[in-house]
Amino acid sequence: MENIISLDNVSYYYKVYDESGKRTFHAGVKNVTLDIQKGSFVALVGHNGCGKSTLAKLLNGLLIPQQGKGKVLVNGLDTADDKNLFEVRKTVGMVFQNPDNQMVASIVEEDVAFGPENLGIPQKEIVERVTKSLQKVGMLEYAKRTPTRLSGGQKQRIAIAGALAIQPQVLVLDESTAMLDPMGRKEVLNVAHQLNKEGMTVVLITHFMEEVLDADVVVVMNNGEIVAKGTPMQIFDNADVVDKVGLRLPRTVELAARLHAQGFDVDRHCTDARLLGEKICQLLQKN
């Protein structure tokens, strides 16, 4: 499968000053090599401060690897080359953590139109893009509403619509569910997976392990480095690594694995809470 984004030995360092004013450097990411395949759903996980958001910003040129510290290619375009940045940022759409910080207009449809307007898209096409984008996230009926009166999950779906209106090939969700309640998180994840089914490459950055169950690839980060990569089940089977980086397995996976280890007839990879609950009820009835 074709790679749409490739990172080759990428590092990024932040300047840090102590109380005396002495300057040091902190590695946001260190020696990261990663290929993201076109049409895939990639989940990037790790605790706060592990480098996830730094890596997210490197994917669309918001941050550039320091000279000699690796290379990021988007559709073969080097993000370090200024003349490529416009195309790179059209290719990779970003949605951040706080939906309120992403709202720029007082009406939903105007907010979604902001991106294509800045690209100089003709008005007729902007209207078409706004309608189509709102339809994709299930928010067309809210087109004339005020964003501030929407729920957190609805606001984040509007933010996704704004990114879609630019017509990117990749959607990066940088902790986009972190500030939402369970229902809001579910709404955003459903949209992300539907977009992926339609062919869009999705990069989901999260510390909620329950959100990675249906990903194609899970990448685990710690201290700016990639410490594990594989399918969700391959990562879940490596529980020691998950624990060391301050994460925990999804509860259904953890419970199924424990029951399986005790000799019960339970698939240790079960992720469906309903099926697992039915199985536990059957086991209790037998015993």
C-alpha positions as CSV (number, residue, x, y, z in Angstrom):
1,M,0.0,0.0,0.0
2,E,1.2,3.5,-0.8
3,N,2.6,5.7,2.0
4,I,0.9,9.2,2.2
5,I,3.2,10.4,5.1
6,S,6.7,9.3,5.9
7,L,8.9,10.4,8.8
8,D,12.6,9.4,8.5
9,N,14.6,9.7,11.7
10,V,12.8,12.9,12.8
11,S,13.7,14.9,15.9
12,Y,12.3,18.1,17.2
13,Y,13.7,20.0,20.2
14,Y,12.2,22.8,22.3
15,K,14.2,25.6,23.9
16,V,13.8,25.5,27.7
17,Y,15.0,28.1,30.2
18,D,15.6,27.4,33.9
19,E,15.2,29.9,36.7
20,S,18.7,31.3,36.1
21,G,17.9,31.9,32.4
22,K,20.2,29.1,31.2
23,R,19.0,27.6,28.0
24,T,18.7,23.9,27.5
25,F,16.9,21.8,24.9
26,H,14.0,19.4,25.5
27,A,13.3,16.7,22.9
28,G,9.6,16.8,21.8
29,V,10.3,13.8,19.5
30,K,13.5,11.8,19.1
31,N,14.6,9.8,16.1
32,V,11.1,8.9,15.0
33,T,10.7,6.8,11.8
34,L,7.1,6.1,10.8
35,D,5.2,5.4,7.6
36,I,1.4,6.2,7.4
37,Q,-0.3,4.3,4.6
38,K,-2.9,5.9,2.4
39,G,-6.4,5.0,3.6
40,S,-5.3,3.6,7.0
41,F,-6.5,4.4,10.5
42,V,-3.6,5.0,12.7
43,A,-3.9,5.6,16.5
44,L,-1.0,7.3,18.2
45,V,-1.1,6.8,22.0
46,G,0.9,7.8,25.0
47,H,0.7,9.7,28.3
48,N,0.6,13.5,28.4
49,G,4.0,15.0,27.4
50,C,5.2,11.9,25.5
51,G,5.5,13.8,22.2
52,K,2.1,13.0,20.5
53,S,1.1,16.5,19.8
54,T,4.6,17.5,18.7
55,L,4.5,14.6,16.2
56,A,1.0,15.7,15.1
57,K,2.2,19.2,14.2
58,L,5.1,17.8,12.3
59,L,2.7,15.9,10.0
60,N,1.4,19.0,8.3
61,G,4.3,21.4,8.7
62,L,3.1,23.4,11.7
63,L,6.5,22.3,13.1
64,I,9.5,21.5,10.9
65,P,12.3,19.1,11.9
66,Q,15.4,21.1,12.8
67,Q,18.1,21.1,10.2
68,G,19.8,17.8,10.0
69,K,17.2,16.2,12.3
70,G,15.3,14.1,9.8
71,K,12.7,14.6,7.1
72,V,8.9,14.5,6.9
73,L,7.4,13.8,3.5
74,V,3.7,14.3,2.6
75,N,2.8,12.8,-0.7
76,G,6.5,13.0,-1.4
77,L,6.7,16.7,-0.6
78,D,9.3,17.7,2.0
79,T,7.6,19.8,4.7
80,A,10.9,21.7,5.3
81,D,10.7,23.3,1.8
82,D,8.6,26.5,2.2
83,K,7.2,26.2,-1.3
84,N,5.6,22.9,-0.4
85,L,3.8,24.1,2.8
86,F,0.6,25.3,1.1
87,E,0.0,21.9,-0.6
88,V,1.1,20.0,2.6
89,R,-1.5,21.8,4.7
90,K,-4.2,21.3,2.1
91,T,-3.4,17.6,2.2
92,V,-3.3,17.2,6.0
93,G,-6.2,18.6,7.9
94,M,-5.9,19.2,11.7
95,V,-8.4,19.2,14.5
96,F,-7.2,20.1,18.0
97,Q,-8.2,19.4,21.5
98,N,-10.3,22.4,22.5
99,P,-13.2,22.9,20.1
100,D,-13.8,26.5,21.4
101,N,-10.4,27.5,20.4
102,Q,-11.1,26.5,16.8
103,M,-14.3,28.6,16.3
104,V,-13.7,31.7,14.2
105,A,-17.3,32.7,13.3
106,S,-20.6,33.3,15.0
107,I,-22.6,31.0,12.6
108,V,-21.8,27.4,11.9
109,E,-21.8,27.5,8.1
110,E,-19.6,30.6,8.2
111,D,-17.1,28.8,10.5
112,V,-16.9,25.8,8.1
113,A,-16.4,28.2,5.2
114,F,-13.4,29.9,6.7
115,G,-10.8,27.5,5.4
116,P,-11.9,27.4,1.7
117,E,-12.5,31.2,1.7
118,N,-8.8,31.6,2.7
119,L,-7.8,29.3,-0.1
120,G,-9.6,31.6,-2.6
121,I,-12.2,29.0,-3.6
122,P,-15.1,30.4,-5.7
123,Q,-18.2,31.2,-3.6
124,K,-20.4,28.7,-5.4
125,E,-17.9,25.9,-4.7
126,I,-17.5,27.0,-1.0
127,V,-21.3,26.7,-0.5
128,E,-21.1,23.1,-2.0
129,R,-18.1,22.2,0.2
130,V,-19.8,23.6,3.4
131,T,-23.0,21.6,2.7
132,K,-21.1,18.4,1.9
133,S,-18.8,18.7,4.9
134,L,-21.7,19.3,7.3
135,Q,-23.5,16.4,5.9
136,K,-20.5,14.1,6.4
137,V,-20.4,14.9,10.1
138,G,-24.2,14.9,10.6
139,M,-24.5,18.6,11.4
140,L,-26.2,20.1,8.3
141,E,-29.3,20.9,10.3
142,Y,-27.2,23.1,12.5
143,A,-25.8,25.2,9.7
144,K,-27.5,28.4,10.8
145,R,-26.9,27.9,14.5
146,T,-24.5,29.6,16.8
147,P,-21.5,27.4,17.6
148,T,-21.3,28.5,21.3
149,R,-24.7,27.0,21.9
150,L,-23.7,23.5,20.8
151,S,-22.4,20.6,22.9
152,G,-18.7,19.8,23.0
153,G,-19.1,16.8,20.7
154,Q,-21.2,18.9,18.2
155,K,-18.5,21.7,18.3
156,Q,-15.8,19.1,17.5
157,R,-17.8,17.8,14.6
158,I,-18.1,21.3,13.3
159,A,-14.3,21.6,13.6
160,I,-14.0,18.4,11.6
161,A,-16.3,19.8,9.0
162,G,-14.1,22.9,8.8
163,A,-11.1,20.7,8.1
164,L,-13.1,18.6,5.5
165,A,-14.1,21.7,3.6
166,I,-10.4,22.1,2.6
167,Q,-10.7,18.6,1.1
168,P,-7.7,17.0,2.8
169,Q,-6.5,13.5,2.1
170,V,-5.5,13.0,5.8
171,L,-7.4,14.0,8.9
172,V,-5.3,14.4,12.1
173,L,-7.3,14.4,15.4
174,D,-5.0,15.7,18.0
175,E,-6.5,14.7,21.3
176,S,-9.8,15.9,19.8
177,T,-11.9,13.8,22.3
178,A,-9.9,14.6,25.4
179,M,-12.3,17.4,26.6
180,L,-15.5,15.6,25.7
181,D,-18.0,13.5,27.7
182,P,-18.5,9.9,26.7
183,M,-21.3,10.7,24.3
184,G,-19.3,13.5,22.6
185,R,-16.3,11.2,22.3
186,K,-18.5,8.6,20.6
187,E,-19.9,11.1,18.2
188,V,-16.4,12.2,17.1
189,L,-15.1,8.7,16.8
190,N,-18.1,7.6,14.7
191,V,-17.4,10.4,12.3
192,A,-13.7,9.5,12.1
193,H,-14.3,5.9,11.3
194,Q,-17.0,6.7,8.7
195,L,-14.6,9.1,7.0
196,N,-12.0,6.3,7.0
197,K,-14.4,3.8,5.5
198,E,-14.9,6.4,2.7
199,G,-11.2,6.3,2.0
200,M,-9.7,9.1,4.1
201,T,-6.5,8.5,6.0
202,V,-7.1,9.2,9.7
203,V,-4.5,9.7,12.4
204,L,-6.1,9.6,15.9
205,I,-4.0,10.9,18.8
206,T,-5.3,9.9,22.2
207,H,-4.5,8.5,25.6
208,F,-7.9,6.6,25.8
209,M,-7.0,3.0,24.9
210,E,-10.7,2.2,24.3
211,E,-10.5,4.5,21.2
212,V,-7.9,2.4,19.4
213,L,-9.8,-0.9,19.3
214,D,-10.8,-0.5,15.6
215,A,-7.5,1.1,14.4
216,D,-5.4,-0.5,11.7
217,V,-2.2,0.4,13.5
218,V,-1.4,1.6,17.0
219,V,1.8,3.5,17.7
220,V,2.9,3.8,21.3
221,M,5.1,6.8,22.3
222,N,7.1,7.5,25.4
223,N,9.6,10.3,26.1
224,G,9.5,11.4,22.5
225,E,10.2,8.0,21.0
226,I,8.1,5.2,19.4
227,V,8.4,2.2,21.8
228,A,5.9,-0.1,20.2
229,K,3.9,-0.4,17.0
230,G,1.4,-3.0,15.8
231,T,-2.3,-4.0,15.5
232,P,-4.4,-3.2,18.5
233,M,-4.3,-6.8,19.7
234,Q,-0.5,-7.0,19.2
235,I,-0.2,-4.0,21.5
236,F,-2.7,-5.3,24.0
237,D,-0.8,-8.6,24.2
238,N,2.2,-6.5,25.2
239,A,0.7,-5.4,28.4
240,D,4.0,-4.7,30.1
241,V,4.8,-2.0,27.5
242,V,1.4,-0.4,27.9
243,D,1.8,-0.3,31.7
244,K,5.3,1.1,31.6
245,V,4.2,4.1,29.5
246,G,1.4,4.9,32.0
247,L,-1.6,3.6,30.0
248,R,-4.0,0.8,30.7
249,L,-5.7,-1.8,28.6
250,P,-9.4,-1.3,27.7
251,R,-11.5,-2.8,30.4
252,T,-13.1,-5.3,28.2
253,V,-9.8,-6.6,26.9
254,E,-8.3,-6.6,30.4
255,L,-11.3,-8.6,31.9
256,A,-11.4,-11.0,29.0
257,A,-7.7,-11.7,29.3
258,R,-8.0,-12.4,33.0
259,L,-10.9,-14.8,32.6
260,H,-9.1,-16.6,29.8
261,A,-6.0,-16.9,32.1
262,Q,-8.2,-18.5,34.7
263,G,-9.3,-21.2,32.3
264,F,-12.7,-19.8,31.4
265,D,-13.9,-20.3,27.8
266,V,-13.6,-16.6,26.9
267,D,-11.8,-15.2,23.9
268,R,-8.9,-13.2,25.5
269,H,-9.2,-10.7,22.6
270,C,-12.9,-10.0,23.2
271,T,-13.6,-6.2,22.9
272,D,-17.4,-6.2,22.8
273,A,-18.7,-5.4,26.3
274,R,-22.1,-6.8,25.5
275,L,-20.8,-10.2,24.3
276,L,-18.4,-10.3,27.3
277,G,-21.2,-9.5,29.7
278,E,-23.4,-12.3,28.2
279,K,-20.5,-14.8,28.5
280,I,-19.9,-13.8,32.2
281,C,-23.6,-14.4,32.9
282,Q,-23.4,-17.8,31.3
283,L,-20.4,-18.7,33.4
284,L,-22.1,-17.5,36.6
285,Q,-25.2,-19.6,35.8
286,K,-23.0,-22.7,35.2
287,N,-21.2,-22.2,38.5
